[in-house]
Structure formats: C-alpha cells, structure tokens
Amino acid sequence: MLQSRSPQRPDDLLLEVEATGAEGVAAAVATARAAGRDWAAAPALERSSVLTAAAEALAGAAGEVTELMVREVGKPVSEAAAETARGVGILRYYAQQTLDPDGETYPGPGPAALLLSRRRPRGVAGLITPWNFPVAIPLWKAAPALAYGNGVVLKPASEATALALRLAEALSPALPEGLFQVVPGGATTGTALIEHADCVSFTGSVEVGRQVVMAATGRGIPCQAEMGGLNASIVLPDADPGRAAATIAGAAMGYAGQKCTATSRVIVVGDPAPFTEALVAAVEGLPVGDPAEQRTVVGPVINEPARAAVLEAAGQAAAAGGRTLTGGRAGDGAGWFVAPTLVDRLPPDARLAQEEVFGPIAVVLPAADEDEAVAVANGVRYGLVGAVFTRDLDRALTVAARLDTGLIRVNAPTSGVDYLAPFGGEKDSSFGPREQGKAAREFYTSTRTITVLPEGS
C-alpha cells in the first residue's frame, strides 16, 4: 500500500492506494496501445486540437493543482504556481509541434521517382518520473509522446502519486479514453512498465537510472534517462558579488535544493572571502518556512531520510575539516525542515564536492585562476549544468566552451530550463537523446524510408 504524506506536516496523509502489480501494468499498457492506434491515425490537426484542449483543462484546474503540489511535495507556492503554468505552456507548445513537417524528401533514382522519410510513433511510451517536478516532468515527456501519436503510461514517484492522479483527471476530458494511464507504485511497478512499453523515459537518480537503462536496452527498446547533477557556478573576479550571490543562493537553496539543476558547488576565482561573505548573507536572507506562504523560498525536504542525508553530509564535511558557514542543523517545526547550509575549506575531492546530496547544501571552493576553476568544475562524474558569472563576454565564452555540461548558463542560475530547447547532460547525468523542444521527436518517433517509382520504371 502506497502512502503520500505532506513533508511540512507528516501527519497529513493525502493518499493511500494499492501499488499497481505486473498484471495491472500490462493491462494499462494494453489499454494505451489500443487507444493509441486510433490516435496515431488521427490527422495532425485533430491531435493539435486535443492537446490544446488539454492545456485549457489544466489551466482551468491550475489553482487546485498548485495547492496540491504545495501540500504533497512541499514546493513553495510561488514555484508551484509557476510549474503549473509551465505545464500548460508545454501542452500548448506541443500542440503546435504536431503541425511540423513529419519527414523529408531526398533525390530519388529518377526525375519522376520519390525517396522520402516519414516519422511514425513508437507505440506506448513508459514514463518513470520523480516527485520534485510532479507536473512539469511528466508533461514534458507525455506531451511530445502524445503529439507524435503515442499512448502514454506514467509511473510517478510514490511521493507524488496524488498529483499524478489529479493530472490524469484534469486531462481526461480532453484526451481519448485510455490514451493516458497512471500506474502508482514503486520499483516493481517500474520494472513491469519497462517490460511492456515500447520506449522508456526516466528521470531520477543515477543508480536507479542505470538499472532502467540496462533493463530497457536489454529488451532492445529505446531508452532515455535524465539523472543527477552536481552543478558548479564559477564566479570570476570581475563579477558583481551581490548580484551573483543572490542568484546562486536561490539556485542552491530554492525548493530546499531539491532540483537536479540546483547549484551544489560554488567555485570562486581569486580571493574567495568577499564573495563568500556576500553569499552567506544572501543564503541567510532566504525566507524559510511553510511552503504555502507566498514569501517562502526554502520549504521542507521531501521526507525524513532526505533530511538525515543533508545533516549527515554537513557532519561529514565538518569532520573532514570543512567550515560550516551557515546552517548545518535541522530546521524548526514538525516537518522535514533543514537550515540552508554552506560549507567551505574543503578540497575538490571531498565527498560533498563529489557526490550529489539533493538538499539545501552547497560547498564553496577556491580556484587560483580560470584553468583551475574549469578543472574543478569538470572534475566530477556528473555533467548537467554549469554557470559562469562575469561582466566580460570574452571570458564568459571562453570558460563556457570548456565546461563538460549539457547546459551552460552565463550570469544566470543553474536551476531552470526552457521547454522549447533541448535538455540533457553529459557523463553520468544523462543517457540517450535529449528531452524537450524539437529534440523530443527523435525519441518518441522512428523513421521509415519510402521509395516510390513510376509504374513500369
């Protein structure tokens, strides 16, 4: 039996539901596949109209979905509202992508012959999604899958089960019956989904992602896995310390640091003291508390093990010689709150500077020059996002060109992505094609090449 509880009020039980077993998953995939046959055959204009209607349905339920997001996963209400609006935007965007050209023509073997390629859907897309973006991530996977003619079966993280079911409820009046299925459950449910789907898109940890990749590729089906990040923000000496500190503080600690794109390492070129002082002040100025309050930036972490992991990481850093600049303790209240934590005086190979914690904790690392800063930034197994702060465009471009990350941001937070642009990382952060934007078509469709010759040629 799955339970979903509010992280700010652990005695608040939102949902208790049976996990979907292997037979239930097989039935859900069969239902989505049957509905998908007619959906794939529908004209592009019809699919576009349906996705537009789905966007309007979600927009109509935005207030309720936002409130549920705050309650179930502890996302600050301002971020939760923005995520719901983003979900609406994603659906509208892919409603238009259905009208893009669905293939290409090539020079044929004769002037009257045709040689062309056409895109066709995979079949049923199995989506395995995390709790931290419970609307945006399922939709940035489901919307392109649907736009290009696939059925969808979503296995959400158990901590966001109520939101996944509410999302399906909101979209169901617009979508053909059976096309979008939700299968609540844990690892066993996810494994069953991989065994039956025609392609699998996963977002989560590196360890689980590797298992998903192995299982999917073992079946010979396309797989896409977006995994962890240990993102670095490099601060060059000419950067405005106040502006850079405010941006990095929000990127590191917003939503209690529970984003794969959060800043985990701050690499300061030159004397780190002035910038570190500004960063500490910026972090300590972030409002911490009830995520339902409009001013809150840092709410609780998702559960008790997550809080224990942050406190353990802070303790290990201190034991290894690190200095706790702020935080390093449990927060106030009955929920799973942790004080935003900054640590310095650790080497780049310290555990905190090498392994993702997924909470409101970051390490400040000094670098003598740009070469050392780039080496430290690249010296981890992750490669999702890198940021550079400087007023010098030449230096920004030079440093950015050397970062081993899928996303590079200049004078901007590592957190946050644009759904119209490709998203993904390097090294252990990603496997398979990029997500979002027009790049999504590469994953959710396959190409067939067609030759047409005049009769008798």
N, C-alpha and C positions, 0 to 999 in steps of 0.2 A: 504494500500500500504506500503510495507516494503522498507526502505531506509538503505543503508550501506554507512557510511562515514569514511574517514580516521581520526583516532584520533589525528595525528600530524598536519593535515590540514583539519579542519572540513568543509571547503568549497569544499573539493574534494569528490564529490558524485560518488561512484563506481558503485552503482547498485540501481535500483528502480524496484520492482517486486511485483506482486499480491501475497498476502498470500494464501496458499492452504486451501480451505474450507473443510468441512466434506466430501462432495461428492468426492472431488479430492483426499483426503486421502484414502477413501475407494477404489477408482479406482486404486491408486498406490499400495495399499496392494494386491488387486486382481491381478494386473499385476505381482507383485513379486511372489505371490503364484503360479500363473500359470507357470511362468518361473522356479520356484523352484522345481516343480515336476520332470521335466527332469533333472535338476541339481542334485537333491538328488539321482536320479537313475544312474547318470554318474559314471563310475569307478573312484576310488580314484586317480589313476594315471592321469586321464583326468582333474580332479579338480586341482590337483597339478600343472599340466602344465599350466592351465588357470591362476592360481594365480601367477605363475612365470612370465607369460607374462604381467599380470597386474603390477607387480613390475617393470618390464623393461619399461612399458609405463610411469609409474610415474617417473622413473629415467630419461627418455627422456624429460619430462616436468619439471624437477626439478628447473631449473633456473626461469622459468615463475611462477611456484607455489611459490617459495621463494619470488620473488619480489611482488607478490600479497599479500602474508602473511604480509610482511613489510608494505605495503600500507593499507591493510584493518584493521588489528588489532594492528599495531604499534609494532610488535615484532622486536627487534634488528636483523639485517640481519645475524649476525653470529649464533644466536639461531634459526632463521627461516630456514637457510640452514641445520642446524643440525636436525631440526624437519622433514624437507622433507626427508632427508636421513634416518631418523628413520622410516618414513612411508614406504619407500622402503624395509628396513630391516624387518619390521613387516610382510609385504606381503610375502617376501621370507621365513621367519620363518614358517608361517602358511601353505605355500605351501608344506613344508615338514611334517607338523603335519597331513596332510591328510593321510599320509602313516603309521601312528602309528597303532598298533592293535586297532580294533574297538569293542573289547569285551573281555570276559574272559570265561574260562571253569571251571566247578565245578564237584566234584564227583557225578556221576549220580546214579540212583536207581539200576543199574546193570552194569556188565562189558561191555556190548555192547550198553548201553544207553548213550545219550548225554544230559548234562544240561549246557546250556551256556547263556551268556548275550550278547546283541548286542546294540550298540549305534545307535540312529536314530535322524535326525534333528527335531527341534520343528515345523518349518514351515516358518513363516515370523518373523524376528527379527525387532522390532521397536527400533530405536536408537535415543535418545534425547541428544544432545551434546552441550558443551559450546563453547565460542569464543576463549578462551585463548590458546588452543592447537587444532587449526582447522583442522590439518591433522592427527596428532598422535592419538588423542582420537577417532575420527570417524573410523580410521583404526584399532586401537587395539580392537574395538568392531566388525567392519564389517569383518575383515579378518578371525577371528575364526568362526564367524557365517557362512561365505561363505565356509570356508574349510570343515565344518562339514555338508554341504548340505542345508543350509537355504537360503531363499531370504532375502533381506535387504531393509528397508525403513528408510531413515535418515532424521530427523528433526533437522537441525542445529540451533544454536543461530542466531538471525537475524543479529547480528553484523558481522557474518562470512558467510553470505549467498553466496557471490561471490566465496569464496574459496570452499564451499561445491559443488557448481555447476561446478566449474572448476575441482575439484577432480573427480566428476562423469564423466565429459567429457574426462578426461585423461584415466580413467579406462575402459570406454565403449567399445573401440575397442577390448579389451581382454575378457570382460565378456559376457556371453549370454545376448541377448537382454531382457530388462525388469527386470533382476535379481536384479539390484541395482538402487533404486529410491531415489530421493531427493524431499522432500516436504517443501518448505520455509514457514515460518510462525511463529506465536507466541504461546501463551498459548492455544488458541482454536485449532490450528493445532496439538499441542502436545496431547491435550485431545482426539482428534479424532483418533490419531495414537494408543493411549493406548486402545481405544475401539475396534480396529480391529486387532492389531498384536497378534501373538501367544506367544511372550515373549517381555519384555521391558528392555532395559539397559539405564540408565540415569546417567549423570554426571552434577552436578550443585550445587546449594545452598541447605542447609538443609531444608529450608522452602518449596521450590518447590519439593525437593526430597521426602519429607513426603507425599505431595499430590499425587505424581506419585505412590508411594508405595501403598497408600490407594486405588487409582483407579485401579491399576493392580491387587492387591491381592483381591479386591472386585470382579473382574471378574474371579478370580481363575487361573490367568496365572503367570508364573514365572517372578520375577522382581529382578533387581539388581540396586542399587543406590549408587553411589560414591558421597559424599557430601563434606562438608567443612573441614577445618583443622585449628588448632591454635597451630602450631608446635613449640616445645621447643628445643633449643640447650643448653645442660648442659656443662659448662666449669669447669673442675676440676682444682685445684691449680697447678698441675704439667703439664698442657697443655702448649704447645708453644703459647704464646699470639699472636704473629704476624701471625703465620700460621692459628690459629683458627679464629682470627679476619677477615683475608682475606676471608676465606671460608664462614664464617657466613654472612659477608657483602654481598657477591654475592648471597647467598641463600635467604637473606631477601629482597634485593633490585633489583636483576636482573629481567628484564622484568617488572620493576616497581612493584615488589612484587605480580604480578597477577598470582599466582600459588597456588593450594590447598596445595602444599607441601612446600611453602615458610616458612622460619623461621619468626615467629611473636613474640616469647619470647626468650630472652637470659638469662639463669639462671647461675649466676656466684657464685661458691662456694668460700667462704673466702672473702678477701678484693677485692671488685669489681673495685676499682679505676684504677689499672694498665691495666687490660684488657679493661675496658670501654674506656680508653684513646686510646688504640690501635684500638678498634672497631670504634670509631668516626673517627679516621684518615683514616681507611680503607673505610668507607662509603663515606666520603668526597672526597676520591680519585677516586671513581667510575665515569667514563665518562657518563654524562647525555646529551641527545640531540636527534638529528634526528636519528631514528632507521635505516635509510638507510646507515648511516655512519658505516664503519667496526669497529671502536673503541667503539661505543656506547654500554653501558651495560644497562643503565636505559633510556627507552623511555617514551612516554606518558602513562597515564592510558586510558582506553577504551573510556570514554565519560565524559561529564560534571558532571552528578550525581556521578560518581566514584571519580572524583577529589574533589567534595564537601564533600563526605563521609570521605576521608582522612583528609581534612582540619578540618572538624568538630571533628573527633576523636582526632586530635592533640590539638585543642582548649579545648575540654572537659578534656583531660589529664592535660593540664596546669591549668585549673580551679580547678581541683581536687588536686592540689599540686604537680603535676609532673614537672620535669625539662626537657625542650627541649634541648637536647644536640647538635642537628644539624637539619636543615630543618624546618618543620612546616609551610611552605609557598608554594604558587603556584609558579610553575616554569616559566621560560621565554618563550616567543614565543606565537604564536596564538593557538597552540594545547593544549591538556589537560595534561600539564606537572605539576608534583608535585616534590618538592625537597625531596630527600630521608630523612626520619625523624627517629630519635632515641629519646626515652624518658626514663628517669629513675625517681627514688624517688616516685614510685607508689607501693601500696600494691598488692599482688597477686589477690585480689578480685576486683581490679579496672576494669572498663569496658574494657579498652584497653587490659588488661591481661586476659579477659574472652570471648570476642566476636571478631570474625573474621572481619577485615576491608577490606581485599583484595586490598591492595595497598602498596606502599613503606613506611611502617611504622612498627616499632618494639619497644618493651619495654625491658629494662634491669632490671632484678630482682635479688637481692642478696639472698644468702642462706648460713646459718651458716655451714652446713655440707651436706653430701650426702643424708641423710634421708630427710632433709628439701627440698633439690633440687628435689628429686623424688616426694615428696608430692605436691610441687608446679607444677611440670610438669604434674602430673596426675590430678590436681585439676580443670579441665575444662571438658566441655561436649563433646569435640572432642577427637579423638584418632587415627589420621592418621600416623604421622611420629614423631619420637623422635631421637635426636642425642646426642652423648656423645663425648667430647673432652678430651683426656688424653693420657699419654705415658705408662700407667700401664694397661696391658691386664687384670689382675685380676679385677681391679676396673671397667674397661670398661664392662666386662662380668657381674659383679655383679649389676651394675646400669642398664644395658640394660635389664637384666632379670626382673626388677621391673617396667619397663615402660609399660603403658597401651596403646600401639600403635600397629598398624598393621605392620609398617615398623620401623626398628631401625638401625641407622647408626652410626658408630664409626669413628671419625676423618674424616667425610665426610659430605657434605651439606645435609640438609633435602630435598632439591629440587632434582629432577631427579629420574627416576625409570628405571628398566630394563625390557624390554618387554618379556623376557624369564622366568621371575619369577613372582609368584603371587603378585598382587597389591590390597590393600584394607585396611581399617581401622577398628577401634573399636568404640563403643559408637555411638554418632551421626554422625560420619564420614562415615559410610557405612551401607548398608542393603543388605543382600543376599550373594551369593557366590562371591569369589574373581575373579578379572579380570586378564587377560594376562597369558602368559606361558601356560603350560599344564592344569592349573586350569580352563581355559576358556571353556574347553569341558564340564565341569559339568553343565554350564549354558545353552549352546547352543544345547545340546542334552538331550534326555531322554533315559532311559534304558528299554529294553524289555527282558524278560527272556524266553528262549525257551527250551522245553523238547522234545527230540527225542527218541522214543523207537523202538526197532526192531519190525517188523510186527508180530502180534500174541503173543507178550510177555504179 
